[in-house]
């Protein structure tokens, strides 16, 4: 029997380092990089000051593993569920995705 916490995620996370643009409310956009993501959640590192419970707008390119085989730009509406201090001094942000909208490709 393992002593770890039971898995609570409804979708498996995919380890992926993807650049993200993050905006909270009326603040200027910040940047970050994902550690892992799924269709309904994301964990990323950022220098931006973000609080647990904050509403986020996240723009990123989903990897082919989460789409139908092609990379896709998306805009996500999410809520911060957990903040962790990273060894690098950055903030680790776990967010639950409420809505994902596909963005059009700009030639």
C-alpha positions in Angstrom: 0.0 0.0 0.0 1.4 3.4 -0.9 1.4 6.3 1.5 0.9 9.0 -1.1 -2.2 11.1 -1.6 -4.8 9.7 -3.9 -5.0 11.2 -7.5 -7.7 13.9 -7.7 -7.2 14.9 -11.3 -9.9 13.9 -13.8 -7.5 14.2 -16.7 -3.9 13.0 -16.9 -1.2 15.7 -16.9 1.3 15.8 -19.7 4.8 17.0 -18.8 5.5 19.9 -21.2 7.5 23.1 -21.2 5.4 25.6 -23.1 5.7 29.4 -22.9 2.5 31.1 -21.4 1.2 34.6 -21.3 -0.7 35.2 -18.1 -3.0 38.1 -17.1 -4.8 38.6 -13.8 -7.7 41.0 -13.8 -6.6 44.4 -15.0 -2.9 43.8 -14.5 -0.3 43.8 -17.3 0.4 40.4 -18.9 3.2 38.4 -17.4 5.0 35.3 -18.8 5.8 31.9 -17.5 6.6 28.3 -18.6 4.5 25.2 -17.9 5.7 22.2 -16.0 2.7 20.1 -17.0 -0.8 20.5 -18.4 -4.0 18.8 -19.2 -7.4 19.7 -20.8 -8.6 21.0 -17.4 -5.5 22.1 -15.5 -2.0 23.6 -15.8 1.0 24.1 -13.6 3.4 26.8 -14.5 6.3 28.9 -13.1 6.3 32.7 -13.3 7.9 35.8 -11.8 4.4 37.4 -11.6 2.8 37.9 -8.2 -0.4 35.8 -8.3 -2.7 34.9 -5.4 -4.6 31.7 -4.7 -8.2 32.1 -5.9 -7.2 34.6 -8.6 -8.9 34.5 -12.0 -6.4 34.1 -14.8 -6.4 34.5 -18.6 -3.7 32.2 -20.0 -2.6 32.2 -23.7 -0.4 29.2 -24.8 0.2 26.8 -27.6 -1.2 23.4 -26.7 1.1 20.5 -27.7 -0.2 17.8 -30.2 -0.7 15.4 -27.3 -3.7 17.5 -26.1 -5.1 18.3 -29.5 -6.0 16.3 -32.5 -2.3 15.9 -33.5 -1.5 19.5 -34.3 -0.2 22.4 -32.1 -3.0 24.9 -31.4 -3.0 28.4 -29.9 -5.6 28.7 -27.1 -6.8 31.2 -24.6 -7.9 29.7 -21.2 -10.0 31.1 -18.4 -8.6 29.6 -15.2 -8.6 29.9 -11.4 -5.6 29.5 -9.2 -6.0 26.6 -6.8 -2.4 26.4 -5.3 0.8 28.4 -5.1 4.2 26.9 -4.5 7.6 28.5 -4.0 10.0 27.1 -6.6 13.7 26.5 -5.9 14.5 29.0 -8.6 12.7 31.8 -6.6 9.8 31.8 -9.0 6.2 31.0 -8.1 4.7 27.7 -9.0 1.1 28.2 -10.0 -1.5 25.4 -10.2 -4.7 26.5 -12.0 -7.9 24.8 -12.9 -9.1 25.6 -16.4 -12.8 26.6 -16.7 -12.9 27.4 -20.4 -10.6 27.0 -23.4 -11.1 28.9 -26.7 -9.1 28.2 -29.8 -7.4 31.2 -31.3 -7.0 31.7 -35.0 -3.6 31.3 -36.7 -2.1 34.6 -37.8 -0.1 34.3 -41.0 
